[in-house]
Each structure stands twice: as structure tokens, then as C-alpha cells.
Amino acid sequence: MRRPVFFATSFFALIAGHFAVAQDAGVTYSLNGTPGLLDMPTAQTAQEGALAATIAYAPGLLRTTFTFQLTDRLSGSLRYSLVDLYDDPTSGRLEGELERGFDLRYRFNNETTYLPAIAIGLRDILTPNRFGSEYLVATKSIGDNLTVTAGIGWGAMGTRDGFDNPLSGLGDRPDFDEADPEGQLASDYWFRGDAAAFGGLEYQINERWGIKAEYSSIAYPVESFAPAIAADSPFNFGVTYRPRPGVQLAIASLYGNELAVSGSFALNANNRPGMSGIEPAPAPVKVRTAQERANGSAAPEAALRVALTALLKIEGITLTGLSVTDTTARVRYVNGRYRSQAQAMGRVSRMMTQVMPGQIETLVLEPEARGIPLSATTIARSDVERLENQAGAAQIMLQRSQFDDADIATDLINVRPEAPRWAWGIGPYFELNSLGSDGSVEVDTGITLRGVYTITPQLVLSGAIGQSVLKADKADPGIDDTPDIQNVRSDSGFYGDDGVPVLRDLTLVHYARPAPNLYSRVSVGYLERMFGGISTELLWKPVGSNLGLGAELNYVAQRDSDMAFGFDEYDYDVVTGYVSAYYDLGNGYHTQLDLGRYLAGDWGATVSIDREYNNGVRVGAYVTQTDLSYDAFGDGSYNKGIRITIPQDYLTGTATRRDYDATLRTRVGDGGARLRINGRLYDEVREGHLNDLSDTWGRFWR
């Protein structure tokens, strides 16, 4: 039984519940984790940007669902279900089979005075399984509190009192077979076979309490669902309760003989949980007099460096370079506090008005990361003085600013302060690791001690030692030999399973700017928990361009499973590499295409798309297809997943550059596997370029 991945995602859902924030009052979530009644969907959609986690339990079924409203009309859901649950007398635990599913739904129109909202949906589109369904549904509001829903469903939603398919040209639906390959696109099933009608009512009594009633078109036939669920009646009834905004609890009577409970927790990536930011107010702009503009007295540059360094330190910003000419001041700095580089620029420019001589009119701001300059933004000091308290000031400042590549052959005087070369920290880790080619997954958590030694700003040595609190000293289960493909990921659960501290990574990393618009990275050492070697990367990314092009080349060997220093156990090494294209579509949408060779020696491509909101919340999806056959890859057929990043300042309101991230996969396989390297170039570089700066330029004055 593969329980751990389910309970891991359930834990993530509970964390989401702690930070739940207000959502639109008209939408409630079904036991499937999507806007709906109880077991049936509605045509309603959540607010664009809503991210909801739902945990639901009914006898024989335990389910966790993550739903994200990508646009006003399109949403997607990732679901982990434990089915055929039973109490195992030998282990004393709840056992069952893990099924993974992915849904898509699209609302065609907005509800009007006379027309209902109409939506189409696909349940479990990536895996032919017992819950796979397709539907068309309409929902109409009657007054302020009552909604009525009616629809037609296929697949599992067409098993009760079904009738001939109105889409007769699509033919019969294949019989569900538990041996069907997991992860294959289930297009041969869509809208085929018998159809059935469903419907229901929802009445919202007040802001907290609501009731639901539905006629379900799912019969839970014995051949597919026994002994998990018995459906003696098509009628379901439930009550919802909202103890606080963004949290929904529900209890339901299902199919005449079952009782179900659920909890749904919602965030909205467009909003903060309850505060707009509690960082200290910025220093006021110091406005020059006419005399100071015309006859400002020159100040010794050394004195300016000392004064500006002290002021920027208050803002969590480190001055690293300074150049002052007759009318221009250039500064290079490291933003150590603010998620938005635009906000850091606003703080730097304010501090420059405090100390720069009156004749200095042009301010050039150059953010730096990993020891390399990212861009050069030129603004007029008089604009800073004039626009500080003017309506629409951010947009005006953006239009009047100039964005260029930072000069790598600079005449800036290096004023980087002497910082402690050593830094260390200790904290928890949480991982999902594969346990063989069958798709089973285990949870691991523990403590990591990490140390960093800064040789130069561009050359850093770092390493981490970890101690698991779940993996005890035990007999080696042996390596899961898969004849057609190297176990580059499917044995990850066997790594560090001796119950002793392990070397998680130990790397020497160098970043550089070899030419204008070019960035480079070289990483050497124990790059991650399963591989060591050398990784190189080159990125071309002009400051004002939507397009970036990159190349990565790696030579690595597979580490021993004791996670010490050896490479003998697997005797496997491989050259991997990719050419990559990055494109910013605007409105927070980022796409990436990678073509190349993966860790198992397979060749293919990865396509990903991410939506990043102005407050830093990022939700994305990726899919990798390689030349491996299904037999070689195993269950899942191809590599895909959903990733979520939530900045810490989104949750706390306190300015910080830290964040939380998670990747939810349908399975962890050997096909399409890549090195797990921190600090790849594109995400390091783009935050200081025009598109990212303009996306959050409204924070310039914060």
C-alpha cells in the first residue's frame, strides 16, 4: 500500500488551511475538491487565482485534492485517492490502493439574468481509472441564496440509470481495467459510452451555514468499486459550515447508507492572507532646494560611501559598488530583504537623495545577485523628488526610467564590506522519495545542518549534513533492478536509509558575466543526494527582452546509497545536457522549453508554464516526454507535475526573500529525470530584468 504520498499531501492541505484567506462567498467545494455540490460538480468557478486544498473521507475512500483557478474560466485539479480502504489486522493500520488523478474544467459563459453558467469538465484525464468521467453542467442562481444545477455525465458519472450516448458518433467506452497503464492520456474514454443525468440544489442559509441536496449519476458498480462504496440510493444530502473565511467544513449523507466528511482550505494568489505588508515605512525623499541643485557642494567619495553604506544597511541592502561623477551617481548593491527588486530600488533611491550632493541628478541602480550585476536602471533624481506623493507615480516613474545591461567592465569602486566568510544554519527538511519502479513513494523528514563559505562573492563553497528522524538502521532492501533503464530516481528511497547522518550535498559554485547579456554557472562536487560531478550552464538574456536562451551540460556519476563519498555501488555515469528557451508571455505567465538528454540517458523535451502573481505566489505545471517506451518507463508513461511557491512575506507580511515551495507529481520515475541543482541561472537573473521589475513596479514607493 502506498500511503505516505497521500498523507504528505494531506499535511500540505492542513498547512494551507492555517493560512486560508477569504474567497468568494458564492462558491463551495465538493468532496472531489472542485466547486460543486457533494459528489457532483456545478458550473460555478472560484475567483481567478484561487488555490484550494480539500481532504475528504467516506467509508472505503480517502481523498486529497488541490484545485487551482488558472483563469477566470479554466481550472485544474490534482487528486490523490486511497480506495478500497480496510483495517489490516496484522499492521493495525488503514490500508488501501493509491490512485492519482488530474482534472480540467472550463466555464463557457457567465451567468446572466436568464441564462445559466455552463461548464465542461474532465475528471482523471491522465489515467484510465474507475473515477474517470466527463460532464456538461449548468448552474443558475435564484435569488441571493439558492442555486440550481443540472448536468449530464459520462464514464463513472454515467453509471446510474444511463441512456444511449447523445454523442453517438463517439462509440462505446472501453471497459475499465485495473491493469490499464497509469499516466496515459485517457482520450479513448472521453465522452464515450452511456450517459446519465444528475442535478441538485444548494441553499446558503447565512454567511456560515449552507445545505446541499443532489441526485447523483454515479452508481459505484460492484465490478469497479466493490467493496469500497455501496450506493443504495442516488440521493445525497449535506451541510457546509464556514468557521472563518477561506475554510469550509462539510458533512454529508451519501447514497442512503454512508457518512462523509471533508475540509476545504482556500488561498487566493492575488491577495494576502490579511495584511498588505508590515515592513517599516521607507525614509522620506529629501528634496533639494534650487540653490542646492545649482551649486551643490561636492562631498568626498569616501564619506559618501560610508554614509550610504550605513543607510542601506538599515534597509537590509548591502552596498557593493559606487561611482560619483559631476551629475551622476551609480550604485551596485545586494538586496537581502525585499522580494521585489523594484521595492529595493525605491528604498535605494530614497537613501541616495539623503546623502548625494545637490548637483547629482542621474541615479543608476544596479542590483546584484550571486556576485554578478543583473541590470542598470537609470532614473532622474528630480522625478523621485517630484513624484513621491503624486497619484499614478509608479507608472510615470516606470515610463521615465531607462533599463540597460549592467556594465561588466565597470569603473565602479568596490566598496563591498568585509562580511563573515562562514555562515551556517540548521532546519528541518521534508521529502517524498521513490521506492522502486512501481511508483511507490515514501515520506522522509529530518534535520539538516548547512554551512556556507564565501570565498569571493562569485565563488561559494556550501554543504549540508542531514539526519532523518524516520529512517532507522535497517537491513538494506536491495537495489530495485529495472532491466531497461537505470534507476536514477526510483531508488531514491533507499538513499540514507541506514539511520546515520549523511552528506546531502557538498558543492563549489562559480557565477560570472563572460560578456554583455551573458551569464554563466559552474558547479562541482556532490551536487545532490543521488549524483555528483560537474554541472555547467550558460544563459543569454538581454535586460529588456521577453526571450532568454540557455544551455546546460553535466557530467555526473551516481552516488552510493549510504550518501557518503563513494560512487561504486551503481557504477553509473552519464553526460546530460539541454538547450533551453525561456519566454515571458506577460501578465505573469512564464514558459520554458528544454530539449536534451536526461539522467537515464533518454532523449526528450520538457515543457513548463508558470503563473507568477505580483505578490510572488507562483503556480506552474510541467510535462516531460522522452524516447523511452512505456515498458521501459513503467507506470506513468511520462514525467509530469504541478509546482507551487509561496513567498514567506505573502503569509507573514514581513519583508523577506525566503519562500516555501512544493512539487506535486503523479509519480516519481526514472524517465525524464534531471539533476536537482539550486541556483540555476534564469530565475536568478530575470528578477532584475525589465519584465519582472515592471510586474512589481507598484512597490517602488513602498
Secondary structure, DSSP 4 states (H G I P E B T S, - for coil): ---HHHHHHHHHHHHHHHT-----TT--B-TTSSBBSSSSB-S----TTEEEEEEEEETTEEEEEEEEE-SSSEEEEEEEEEEEEEEETTTTEEEEEEEEEEEEEEE-S---SSS-EEEEEEESTTS--TT-EEEEEEEEEETTTEEEEEEEEEEGGG-SS-B--SSGGG-PPPPP-TTSPTTS--TTTTT-S-EEEEEEEEEE-SSSEEEEEEE------HHHHTTS-----SEEEEEEEEEETTEEEEEEEETTTEEEEEEEEEEETTS-SS-S--SPPPPPP-PPPHHHHHHPPP--HHHHHHHHHHHHHHTTEEEEEEEE-SSEEEEEEEE-S-S-HHHHHHHHHHHHHHHS-TT--EEEEEEEETTEE--EEEEEHHHHHHHTTSTTHHHHHHHH-EEE---SS--PEE------SEEEEEEEEEEEEE-STT--EEEEEEEEEEEEEEEETTEEEEEEEEEESS--S---------TTS--SSTTGGGTTTTSS-EEEEEEEEEEE--STTEEEEEEEEE-SSSEEEEEEEEEE--TT-SEEEEEEEEEEEEPPTT-SS--TTT--EEEEEEEEEEEEEETTEEEEEEEEE-TTS-EEEEEEEEEE-TTS-EEEEEEEEES--HHHH-TTSSEEEEEEEEEHHHHH-S--S-EEEEEEES---STT-----TT-HHHHHHTTSHHHHHHTGGGGG-
